[in-house]
Amino acid sequence: MSINWVDYYFPMLDNLNGMEKLRLVRKLTDSLLKNDKTVNTPAVNAGQYAFSKLAGAWADDPEADMMERAIAEGRVSNKTRNLSSFDE
């Protein structure tokens, strides 16, 4: 004879107050998400989609290469700088 665990435990859990039931639901949900790596929530999918749209945005943009060169050429390292005073 097989025991239906839900029917067995429900009478005990039915006496819990609303907050305790919500905590139990959260723990059950967390355990499902932790154990089942294939579960995809809509919020996670939306975030991954938005990120993937941004990834590689300048990969084939020739203007990005020109900007990169301009930034590299504009860098000053170990050079004397002439600073102007703001008081003049």
N, C-alpha and C positions, 0 to 999 in steps of 0.2 A: 504494500500500500504506500503510495507516494504522498508526501506532505506538501501542501501548497503553503509555502513560507509566508507569502503575502497575507493570506487569510489567517494564518496562525498569529502573526505579529500585529495585524491591523487593530484588533480590539484594544491592545495595550497602547498603541500609538494614537488611537482616536481620542484618548483622554488628554493628550498634550494640548497646551494652549497654542494660539496662533503663531507666536514668535518661535516657540520650540518646534513647531511643524515646519516653519520656514527654514530654520537652521538645519533640520533634518533633510529637507529638500535640497538645500545648498550642498550639504555634505555628500548626499547621493549623487548629485549632478557633478560635483568635483571629482568624485571617485570614477564616474563614467568617463569624464573627459581625460583624466589621468591614465586610465587603463586602455582607452580606445583612441589610438593616435589618428584614426581615420575620421574622427568627428571634426567637422569644419563649421564653425559658427559664422553667421553672416557678417558680423563685425570684423572678424579676422580676415575673411575673404575680401571684404571691401578695402581694408587697410593694405593688404598685399597687392590688390589690383591697383590702388592709387600709387603705391610705391613702385610697382613695376612699370607704370606709365612714365615715371620720372627717371627711372634707371636707364642710362645710356642715351639721355636726351640729346647730347652733343656728340655722339659717337662718330657720325659721318659728316659733321658740319665743318666745312673748310674755314669758316669765319672763327670758329673756336680755336683752330690751330694758329691763326693769325693773332688772336688775343693772347694765347699762351706764349707765343714768341715775344709779343710786345711787353708782357709782364716780366718775362725772363730778362729781356734787354733793359728794362727800366729799373731793375734792381741795382742798388748801389751797395757794394760791400767793400770795406777797407778803403774807402775813398773819403777825402776831406770834403766836408759839406760847408757851404757858406750860409750861415743862418742870419736872417734879418731880424732886427729888433722890432717889437711891436710898439715901442715907445716913440719911434720916429715919426 
